Structure formats: C-alpha cells, structure tokens
Amino acid sequence: MRSLPIDRTAEGCRPTPEGKVHGTMRATIPIVLTAAGMVALVGLLFGGSYVLSSLSDCSGKERAIVEHYPHYGNRHIATYPWTFSCSVRYTTKASRKEVLVYYDDQLDRHAWEIMGYQTLYVPKGMSEGQARGKRLSDLWELPRSAGGTLVARRDGYSYWVSYEPPNREDPDIPNDKALVMVSDNDHPPPASSFMK
C-alpha cells in the first residue's frame, strides 16, 4: 500500500516547544493588515471627498465663474471641490490700486454691474459710510492699510475681490506681499448696501 504525501504547509504555523510562531506567519499578518489599512484609507479619501463636495455651498456654475477669468498676473487658479465656498486666494507684491483696477476692468468688460467699493477696515476717525464709495478712486484717498474690496453682480451672482495689504503681524501672509481673495456666490448683496 502506498502512503499519501504529508502536507507540511501547516507546520510553519505550529508553535515551537518554546512557544514561538514560525517567521512566515509573523510576516504575513503585518502585510495583510497594512494592505487592509491602505484600502480603507483610499476609500475614506475618495468617499470623504465625495461627501464633502456634495455638502459644498459651491455650485458648478459658481466654480466656473471664479475659474473663468484669469486672475491678476495672468494666474489661472482652480477652486478645490471640497471647500465650502467658491473662492481663490493668492499673494502678490502688487498694490491695492493695481489689483482692484485689474478686476474692475475685467468685470466691466464681461457685463458685471459694479455695486461699489469699500475698505476691509474702517480707518480710525472715519465712519463706515466714508470707507466705501461708488468709484474706485474713492479708495485711493484712504490709508493703504485699510485694504479694499470690490463687489459686482450679474444674473443673480455676486463677485467679491478683497485686497489685504502686507501685514507683518499676520502669520499667514509673507511680510512683503498682500493677500488677494476672490469669491462668488448666488447671494448678491442688495443695492442699498452701497452708496448711490
């Protein structure tokens, strides 16, 4: 009678008399756990991105508006799909006048109605009404540190451009650069918000 071959595969998993498990088993467990962790992480990233983008307050139309025009310095900046607003931010060495005049011209050429201009900060000794105007030149007489904002609207959308001047005390802005923020939404401000 012939004897059947003995399967010795399971012998590597049997503990030795000293209580140790063979090295093959020890190496297999971390590899399987690492692979399972990687799959879970990738699933979480893609699933989380999908969930966040579905909760986003930024519609495809709003995103297209912000990304349509080149930004100051011929920059083409995309918004992120998982943000809760349709906006882009960048730094520049350009002056408040250069940046706001650029956007004022762009928006005017594309049939946006300019609602008005205002400062980010009301300078000391001034009322809020004195820190806004219908003409862009109204801002030039205010201190540079007041920054500036331009607001426009068209077809039920509003477009905001804010210029925050260089500020050595703000850790988010390089010392010699200004911060420009551009955003749009489908909630245009009432015309009464700006001087006539």
Secondary structure, DSSP 8 states (H G I E B T S, - for coil): --------GGGGGS--TTS---HHHHHHHHHHHHHHHHHHHHHHHHHHHHHHHHH-S--HHHHHHHHHS-BTTTB-----TT-SSEEEEEEESS-HHHHHHHHHHHHHHTT-EEEEEE-SS--TT--GGGGEESSGGGGTTS-GGG-EEEEEEETTEEEEEEEE---TT-TTS-TT-EEEEEEEES----GGGS--
